[in-house]
Amino acid sequence: MKIIVSPDSFKGSLSATDAAKIMADAIHEIDKKIETVLLPVADGGEGTLEPLINATNGKLECVKVQDPLGRTINAEYGILGDGETCMIEMAKASGLTLLSPDERNPLVASTFGTGQLILHALNAGYRKFVIGIGGSATNDGGTGMLRALGMKFLDAQGQELAEGAQPLKNLSKIDMSKFDPRIKLSQFVIACDVDNPLVGPNGATAIFGPQKGATEEMVKEIDLNLYHLANVIEKETRIALHQKPGAGAAGGIGGAFLAFFPVELKPGIEVVMKAIDFARHLQSASLVITGEGKSDVQTLSGKAPVGIAKEAAKQHVPVVLISGYVEESSRVQLAKYFTQIASVANEQVSSEESIANPAIYLKERTYETVQKLINS
């Protein structure tokens, strides 16, 4: 019997990799002969790098880059097990978690560090990229990233603008003459789970700006500045980003990719499953176990467990969901995708207890759930 163990992270408690190991330990306590294949996953946002590296036996590269406020930090990117594909997690260089709450300021935050990661990988010879763009602290329309790769953003006097979203109101011209020519010779797959346009009431700033520290006034200012940026980009490239689906992802970096890179935007879990060759592993599997911190109606909107269940259904492999907490009102909808659903927190174990001792209770719940399935 072969069981694929493929959880997402249990946010705030366990990484996807740790959760997979705990689940596998529980299975081996039932029967040491059961083969387990650990394929921890993520949905393309923050926390995607580690599962992909582990699942493909890849390696990490550590680079000095600028954080969103221009301070020098160490950030990692990964080379997948094929030795050709570079995985960059935007949050490692330009992420919200790199800033304290009182440092969050999307007027000045820059994606320059993400561009530095891409540049380092290009210099190392890589031309195939998977980029996860969740968890950003930035709202600069990807201009910082583009600067790091040689593009210049100039005012009416021909002077370079400062970093961040605020100076974009003074943008007059984009100088693309020094933009890295290797970009056009490369492949970029962007893990992106939002289809928000760049500007407007559903745009990058209105929807995601407040969590990055934007006040109501900032939202209006930045949205106008991104509108102006989109006008200048359209004038230079004939590509209109204003209402383009996905252009508003990660503070507008989605728009930068769409305008200047050879790129495909795909749902994060699809990108991750392809990178770890999930479909091939399914071919001889008897069962898949997945899970996440909390499963509810949001799980149905492209989260990792449902993506896994849909892929497994193509090969008629049953999938069990074991999550930290399962919202009771969502069970009927979730049951369309999963053979069995188990919540670590239940009548016997409170949410507080399960969060305080996640390894103990996840192992317990996995053991009893799998044992019941085997004995049924």
LOSERO-18369 format. One record per residue (C-alpha): chain; residue in three letters; x, y negated, z. Coordinates in nm, 3 decimals. Each point is the difference from the previous one (the first is absolute). Layout:
BEGIN
TILUM ch  aa       X       Y       Z
TILUM  A ALA       X       Y       Z
...
This chain:
BEGIN
TILUM ch  aa       X       Y       Z
TILUM  A MET   0.000   0.000   0.000
TILUM  A LYS   0.129  -0.345  -0.096
TILUM  A ILE  -0.130  -0.316   0.168
TILUM  A ILE   0.090  -0.348  -0.122
TILUM  A VAL   0.027  -0.244   0.291
TILUM  A SER  -0.054  -0.347  -0.137
TILUM  A PRO  -0.109  -0.264   0.254
TILUM  A ASP   0.026  -0.377  -0.022
TILUM  A SER   0.140  -0.180   0.304
TILUM  A PHE  -0.204  -0.021   0.320
TILUM  A LYS   0.049  -0.377   0.022
TILUM  A GLY   0.142  -0.113   0.332
TILUM  A SER   0.056   0.359   0.114
TILUM  A LEU   0.183   0.224  -0.249
TILUM  A SER   0.174  -0.041  -0.334
TILUM  A ALA  -0.126   0.220  -0.283
TILUM  A THR   0.319   0.206   0.023
TILUM  A ASP  -0.036   0.058   0.376
TILUM  A ALA  -0.369   0.089  -0.037
TILUM  A ALA   0.083   0.255  -0.272
TILUM  A LYS   0.264   0.167   0.221
TILUM  A ILE  -0.239   0.023   0.295
TILUM  A MET  -0.273   0.152  -0.216
TILUM  A ALA   0.246   0.252  -0.147
TILUM  A ASP   0.119   0.099   0.350
TILUM  A ALA  -0.360   0.073   0.099
TILUM  A ILE  -0.052   0.218  -0.309
TILUM  A HIS   0.318   0.198   0.070
TILUM  A GLU  -0.117   0.066   0.355
TILUM  A ILE  -0.305   0.171  -0.149
TILUM  A ASP   0.208   0.207  -0.243
TILUM  A LYS   0.370  -0.042  -0.079
TILUM  A LYS  -0.053   0.165  -0.340
TILUM  A ILE  -0.218  -0.284  -0.130
TILUM  A GLU   0.198  -0.207  -0.249
TILUM  A THR  -0.034  -0.374   0.057
TILUM  A VAL   0.099  -0.266  -0.252
TILUM  A LEU   0.036  -0.342   0.162
TILUM  A LEU  -0.102  -0.280  -0.234
TILUM  A PRO  -0.073  -0.303   0.222
TILUM  A VAL  -0.154  -0.284  -0.196
TILUM  A ALA  -0.094  -0.368   0.014
TILUM  A ASP  -0.230  -0.217  -0.205
TILUM  A GLY   0.273  -0.208  -0.162
TILUM  A GLY   0.019  -0.276   0.261
TILUM  A GLU   0.215  -0.033   0.308
TILUM  A GLY   0.137   0.338   0.111
TILUM  A THR   0.013   0.152  -0.350
TILUM  A LEU   0.378   0.025  -0.033
TILUM  A GLU   0.077   0.260   0.268
TILUM  A PRO  -0.258   0.263  -0.109
TILUM  A LEU   0.111  -0.022  -0.363
TILUM  A ILE   0.367   0.036   0.087
TILUM  A ASN  -0.069   0.295   0.233
TILUM  A ALA  -0.236   0.177  -0.239
TILUM  A THR   0.242  -0.022  -0.294
TILUM  A ASN   0.329   0.044   0.191
TILUM  A GLY   0.105  -0.347  -0.110
TILUM  A LYS   0.240  -0.245   0.158
TILUM  A LEU  -0.005  -0.354   0.139
TILUM  A GLU   0.210  -0.301  -0.096
TILUM  A CYS   0.047  -0.285   0.248
TILUM  A VAL   0.035  -0.353  -0.135
TILUM  A LYS   0.040  -0.346   0.155
TILUM  A VAL  -0.290  -0.216  -0.116
TILUM  A GLN  -0.195  -0.308   0.104
TILUM  A ASP  -0.310   0.046   0.212
TILUM  A PRO  -0.311  -0.211  -0.078
TILUM  A LEU   0.154  -0.302   0.177
TILUM  A GLY   0.344   0.032  -0.161
TILUM  A ARG   0.183   0.171   0.288
TILUM  A THR   0.244   0.279  -0.085
TILUM  A ILE  -0.124   0.348   0.095
TILUM  A ASN   0.075   0.360  -0.092
TILUM  A ALA  -0.267   0.160  -0.217
TILUM  A GLU  -0.020   0.346  -0.153
TILUM  A TYR  -0.121   0.128  -0.332
TILUM  A GLY  -0.008   0.362  -0.108
TILUM  A ILE   0.115   0.222  -0.283
TILUM  A LEU  -0.241   0.288  -0.048
TILUM  A GLY   0.115   0.359  -0.033
TILUM  A ASP   0.010  -0.019  -0.381
TILUM  A GLY   0.302  -0.230   0.036
TILUM  A GLU  -0.156  -0.243  -0.250
TILUM  A THR  -0.300  -0.164   0.164
TILUM  A CYS   0.048  -0.291   0.236
TILUM  A MET  -0.267  -0.057   0.268
TILUM  A ILE  -0.029  -0.352   0.140
TILUM  A GLU  -0.236  -0.086   0.282
TILUM  A MET  -0.063  -0.375  -0.012
TILUM  A ALA  -0.069  -0.014   0.374
TILUM  A LYS   0.361   0.097   0.076
TILUM  A ALA   0.122  -0.339  -0.129
TILUM  A SER  -0.309  -0.222  -0.013
TILUM  A GLY  -0.232   0.159   0.254
TILUM  A LEU  -0.227  -0.149   0.263
TILUM  A THR   0.153   0.218   0.272
TILUM  A LEU   0.336  -0.176  -0.049
TILUM  A LEU  -0.150  -0.316   0.149
TILUM  A SER  -0.137  -0.075   0.345
TILUM  A PRO  -0.360  -0.131   0.000
TILUM  A ASP   0.114  -0.360   0.053
TILUM  A GLU   0.246   0.024  -0.293
TILUM  A ARG  -0.268   0.088  -0.255
TILUM  A ASN  -0.023  -0.280  -0.255
TILUM  A PRO  -0.096   0.085  -0.359
TILUM  A LEU   0.083  -0.356  -0.111
TILUM  A VAL   0.373   0.079   0.034
TILUM  A ALA   0.023   0.384   0.003
TILUM  A SER   0.181   0.139  -0.305
TILUM  A THR   0.023   0.329  -0.189
TILUM  A PHE   0.368  -0.064  -0.081
TILUM  A GLY   0.113   0.304   0.201
TILUM  A THR  -0.217   0.235  -0.205
TILUM  A GLY   0.170  -0.132  -0.313
TILUM  A GLN   0.338   0.063   0.163
TILUM  A LEU  -0.095   0.367   0.054
TILUM  A ILE  -0.096   0.034  -0.368
TILUM  A LEU   0.323  -0.172  -0.106
TILUM  A HIS   0.213   0.231   0.215
TILUM  A ALA  -0.169   0.305  -0.154
TILUM  A LEU   0.047  -0.137  -0.352
TILUM  A ASN   0.370  -0.057   0.073
TILUM  A ALA   0.021   0.360   0.126
TILUM  A GLY  -0.126   0.119  -0.339
TILUM  A TYR  -0.365   0.081   0.075
TILUM  A ARG  -0.267  -0.071  -0.260
TILUM  A LYS  -0.304   0.186   0.138
TILUM  A PHE  -0.179  -0.174   0.286
TILUM  A VAL  -0.290   0.076   0.230
TILUM  A ILE  -0.088  -0.308   0.204
TILUM  A GLY  -0.243  -0.010   0.293
TILUM  A ILE  -0.129  -0.353   0.047
TILUM  A GLY  -0.207   0.021   0.321
TILUM  A GLY   0.063  -0.176   0.330
TILUM  A SER   0.150  -0.323  -0.131
TILUM  A ALA   0.049  -0.320   0.200
TILUM  A THR   0.013  -0.203  -0.321
TILUM  A ASN  -0.230  -0.200  -0.224
TILUM  A ASP   0.249  -0.143  -0.251
TILUM  A GLY  -0.139   0.168  -0.313
TILUM  A GLY   0.314   0.214  -0.018
TILUM  A THR   0.214  -0.303  -0.089
TILUM  A GLY   0.263   0.088   0.261
TILUM  A MET   0.044   0.347  -0.150
TILUM  A LEU   0.027  -0.149  -0.348
TILUM  A ARG   0.265  -0.250   0.120
TILUM  A ALA   0.214   0.281   0.138
TILUM  A LEU  -0.009   0.153  -0.348
TILUM  A GLY   0.116  -0.318  -0.174
TILUM  A MET  -0.315  -0.201  -0.073
TILUM  A LYS  -0.008  -0.371   0.087
TILUM  A PHE  -0.299  -0.208   0.108
TILUM  A LEU   0.056  -0.367  -0.080
TILUM  A ASP  -0.172  -0.328   0.080
TILUM  A ALA  -0.051  -0.286  -0.250
TILUM  A GLN   0.358  -0.121   0.061
TILUM  A GLY   0.145   0.344  -0.075
TILUM  A GLN   0.084   0.070   0.365
TILUM  A GLU  -0.060   0.347   0.148
TILUM  A LEU  -0.291   0.023   0.240
TILUM  A ALA   0.048   0.118   0.357
TILUM  A GLU  -0.123   0.346   0.104
TILUM  A GLY  -0.360   0.079   0.091
TILUM  A ALA  -0.350  -0.090  -0.115
TILUM  A GLN  -0.002  -0.366   0.108
TILUM  A PRO   0.247  -0.138  -0.261
TILUM  A LEU  -0.187   0.166  -0.289
TILUM  A LYS  -0.225  -0.309  -0.031
TILUM  A ASN   0.306  -0.174  -0.152
TILUM  A LEU   0.073   0.274  -0.255
TILUM  A SER   0.051  -0.137  -0.350
TILUM  A LYS   0.197   0.267  -0.185
TILUM  A ILE   0.114   0.361   0.035
TILUM  A ASP   0.349   0.070  -0.135
TILUM  A MET   0.010   0.368  -0.102
TILUM  A SER   0.332  -0.016  -0.186
TILUM  A LYS   0.194   0.172   0.279
TILUM  A PHE  -0.272   0.250   0.099
TILUM  A ASP   0.169   0.339   0.033
TILUM  A PRO  -0.021   0.168  -0.345
TILUM  A ARG   0.015   0.346   0.161
TILUM  A ILE  -0.359  -0.050   0.123
TILUM  A LYS  -0.134   0.049  -0.354
TILUM  A LEU   0.198   0.326  -0.032
TILUM  A SER  -0.147   0.142   0.323
TILUM  A GLN  -0.327   0.165   0.108
TILUM  A PHE  -0.200  -0.137   0.292
TILUM  A VAL  -0.293   0.175   0.166
TILUM  A ILE  -0.161  -0.218   0.263
TILUM  A ALA  -0.197   0.162   0.282
TILUM  A CYS  -0.291  -0.239   0.034
TILUM  A ASP  -0.339   0.064   0.162
TILUM  A VAL  -0.158  -0.340  -0.054
TILUM  A ASP  -0.149  -0.151  -0.314
TILUM  A ASN  -0.027  -0.357   0.129
TILUM  A PRO   0.071  -0.278  -0.249
TILUM  A LEU   0.274  -0.253   0.065
TILUM  A VAL  -0.223  -0.294   0.095
TILUM  A GLY  -0.352  -0.087   0.111
TILUM  A PRO  -0.228   0.126   0.279
TILUM  A ASN   0.114   0.361  -0.052
TILUM  A GLY   0.360  -0.090  -0.076
TILUM  A ALA   0.331   0.067   0.171
TILUM  A THR  -0.020  -0.293   0.240
TILUM  A ALA  -0.367  -0.007   0.098
TILUM  A ILE  -0.014   0.372   0.079
TILUM  A PHE   0.346   0.077   0.137
TILUM  A GLY   0.143  -0.341   0.099
TILUM  A PRO  -0.151  -0.020   0.351
TILUM  A GLN   0.169   0.323   0.117
TILUM  A LYS   0.332  -0.154  -0.109
TILUM  A GLY  -0.056  -0.310   0.210
TILUM  A ALA  -0.187  -0.224  -0.244
TILUM  A THR  -0.239  -0.252   0.148
TILUM  A GLU  -0.310  -0.112  -0.188
TILUM  A GLU   0.188  -0.302  -0.135
TILUM  A MET   0.298   0.215  -0.102
TILUM  A VAL  -0.228   0.237  -0.189
TILUM  A LYS  -0.134  -0.291  -0.210
TILUM  A GLU   0.349  -0.141  -0.060
TILUM  A ILE   0.162   0.330  -0.096
TILUM  A ASP  -0.289   0.102  -0.223
TILUM  A LEU   0.034  -0.326  -0.194
TILUM  A ASN   0.377   0.053  -0.025
TILUM  A LEU  -0.043   0.354  -0.133
TILUM  A TYR  -0.257  -0.131  -0.249
TILUM  A HIS   0.263  -0.247  -0.119
TILUM  A LEU   0.261   0.279  -0.016
TILUM  A ALA  -0.239   0.209  -0.211
TILUM  A ASN  -0.052  -0.295  -0.236
TILUM  A VAL   0.376  -0.038  -0.052
TILUM  A ILE   0.045   0.378  -0.047
TILUM  A GLU  -0.281   0.002  -0.258
TILUM  A LYS   0.162  -0.291  -0.185
TILUM  A GLU   0.336   0.181  -0.007
TILUM  A THR  -0.116   0.359  -0.066
TILUM  A ARG  -0.364  -0.023  -0.123
TILUM  A ILE  -0.094   0.237   0.284
TILUM  A ALA  -0.288  -0.129   0.216
TILUM  A LEU   0.035   0.131   0.356
TILUM  A HIS  -0.271  -0.215   0.163
TILUM  A GLN  -0.273   0.267   0.001
TILUM  A LYS   0.206   0.304  -0.103
TILUM  A PRO  -0.082   0.303   0.221
TILUM  A GLY   0.295   0.092   0.222
TILUM  A ALA   0.177  -0.334  -0.051
TILUM  A GLY  -0.091  -0.098   0.357
TILUM  A ALA   0.162   0.303   0.159
TILUM  A ALA   0.255  -0.073   0.275
TILUM  A GLY  -0.025  -0.379  -0.018
TILUM  A GLY   0.008  -0.008  -0.377
TILUM  A ILE   0.306   0.218  -0.059
TILUM  A GLY  -0.235   0.224  -0.199
TILUM  A GLY  -0.037  -0.289  -0.245
TILUM  A ALA   0.377  -0.042  -0.030
TILUM  A PHE   0.034   0.368  -0.093
TILUM  A LEU  -0.286  -0.019  -0.250
TILUM  A ALA   0.143  -0.308  -0.170
TILUM  A PHE   0.371   0.079  -0.016
TILUM  A PHE   0.061   0.376   0.041
TILUM  A PRO  -0.078   0.313  -0.203
TILUM  A VAL  -0.238   0.130   0.260
TILUM  A GLU  -0.288   0.227   0.096
TILUM  A LEU  -0.215  -0.076   0.305
TILUM  A LYS  -0.137   0.321   0.155
TILUM  A PRO  -0.179   0.096   0.324
TILUM  A GLY   0.261   0.061   0.268
TILUM  A ILE  -0.090   0.359   0.083
TILUM  A GLU   0.011   0.095  -0.372
TILUM  A VAL   0.350  -0.146  -0.028
TILUM  A VAL   0.115   0.184   0.312
TILUM  A MET  -0.149   0.336  -0.104
TILUM  A LYS   0.162  -0.019  -0.341
TILUM  A ALA   0.337  -0.091   0.153
TILUM  A ILE  -0.005   0.304   0.231
TILUM  A ASP  -0.137   0.231  -0.274
TILUM  A PHE  -0.305   0.082   0.210
TILUM  A ALA  -0.189   0.174  -0.282
TILUM  A ARG   0.280   0.255  -0.048
TILUM  A HIS   0.008   0.088   0.370
TILUM  A LEU  -0.377   0.056  -0.006
TILUM  A GLN   0.025   0.278  -0.257
TILUM  A SER   0.074   0.274   0.251
TILUM  A ALA  -0.157  -0.156   0.312
TILUM  A SER  -0.278   0.159   0.206
TILUM  A LEU  -0.082  -0.311   0.202
TILUM  A VAL   0.090  -0.368   0.039
TILUM  A ILE  -0.003  -0.184   0.332
TILUM  A THR  -0.008  -0.377   0.000
TILUM  A GLY  -0.082  -0.271   0.252
TILUM  A GLU   0.043  -0.361   0.110
TILUM  A GLY  -0.040  -0.214   0.309
TILUM  A LYS  -0.366  -0.082  -0.053
TILUM  A SER  -0.241   0.139  -0.259
TILUM  A ASP  -0.314  -0.198  -0.083
TILUM  A VAL  -0.172  -0.151  -0.303
TILUM  A GLN   0.326  -0.178  -0.089
TILUM  A THR   0.157   0.341  -0.057
TILUM  A LEU  -0.234   0.040  -0.297
TILUM  A SER   0.145  -0.311  -0.168
TILUM  A GLY   0.323   0.144  -0.133
TILUM  A LYS   0.171   0.094   0.326
TILUM  A ALA   0.253   0.285  -0.008
TILUM  A PRO  -0.215   0.289   0.135
TILUM  A VAL  -0.271  -0.043  -0.265
TILUM  A GLY   0.262  -0.033  -0.274
TILUM  A ILE   0.148   0.331   0.116
TILUM  A ALA  -0.343   0.164   0.017
TILUM  A LYS  -0.085  -0.108  -0.356
TILUM  A GLU   0.328   0.137  -0.135
TILUM  A ALA  -0.042   0.330   0.189
TILUM  A ALA  -0.356   0.037  -0.130
TILUM  A LYS   0.135   0.011  -0.357
TILUM  A GLN   0.175   0.326   0.094
TILUM  A HIS  -0.279   0.123   0.232
TILUM  A VAL   0.220  -0.015   0.311
TILUM  A PRO  -0.196  -0.072   0.322
TILUM  A VAL   0.106  -0.301   0.209
TILUM  A VAL  -0.030  -0.047   0.376
TILUM  A LEU   0.000  -0.349   0.154
TILUM  A ILE   0.150  -0.037   0.349
TILUM  A SER   0.009  -0.365   0.106
TILUM  A GLY   0.064  -0.184   0.322
TILUM  A TYR  -0.358  -0.120   0.005
TILUM  A VAL  -0.290   0.077  -0.233
TILUM  A GLU  -0.292  -0.238  -0.003
TILUM  A GLU  -0.312   0.211   0.053
TILUM  A SER  -0.215  -0.209  -0.236
TILUM  A SER   0.245   0.071  -0.285
TILUM  A ARG   0.012   0.381   0.037
TILUM  A VAL  -0.274   0.071  -0.256
TILUM  A GLN   0.177  -0.203  -0.270
TILUM  A LEU   0.342   0.143   0.090
TILUM  A ALA  -0.139   0.355  -0.010
TILUM  A LYS  -0.034  -0.032  -0.379
TILUM  A TYR   0.379   0.014  -0.023
TILUM  A PHE   0.112   0.220   0.289
TILUM  A THR  -0.069   0.363   0.092
TILUM  A GLN   0.038  -0.085   0.365
TILUM  A ILE   0.038  -0.324   0.196
TILUM  A ALA   0.159  -0.023   0.345
TILUM  A SER   0.058  -0.298   0.227
TILUM  A VAL   0.289   0.004   0.248
TILUM  A ALA  -0.205  -0.228   0.225
TILUM  A ASN  -0.322   0.176   0.095
TILUM  A GLU  -0.221   0.079   0.301
TILUM  A GLN   0.295   0.148   0.190
TILUM  A VAL   0.275  -0.242  -0.108
TILUM  A SER  -0.053  -0.376   0.010
TILUM  A SER   0.143  -0.232  -0.266
TILUM  A GLU   0.230  -0.147   0.265
TILUM  A GLU   0.135   0.344   0.093
TILUM  A SER   0.052   0.101  -0.364
TILUM  A ILE   0.191  -0.322  -0.072
TILUM  A ALA   0.211   0.037   0.316
TILUM  A ASN   0.093   0.363  -0.080
TILUM  A PRO  -0.050   0.034  -0.377
TILUM  A ALA   0.240   0.291  -0.055
TILUM  A ILE  -0.160   0.220   0.268
TILUM  A TYR  -0.358  -0.052  -0.107
TILUM  A LEU   0.062   0.009  -0.377
TILUM  A LYS   0.175   0.334   0.043
TILUM  A GLU  -0.287   0.133   0.210
TILUM  A ARG  -0.265  -0.109  -0.249
TILUM  A THR   0.194   0.137  -0.297
TILUM  A TYR   0.050   0.334   0.175
TILUM  A GLU  -0.367   0.051   0.082
TILUM  A THR  -0.123  -0.126  -0.341
TILUM  A VAL   0.230   0.223  -0.206
TILUM  A GLN  -0.053   0.301   0.225
TILUM  A LYS  -0.377  -0.027  -0.045
TILUM  A LEU   0.041  -0.017  -0.378
TILUM  A ILE   0.229   0.302  -0.010
TILUM  A ASN  -0.234   0.204   0.222
TILUM  A SER  -0.318  -0.100  -0.186
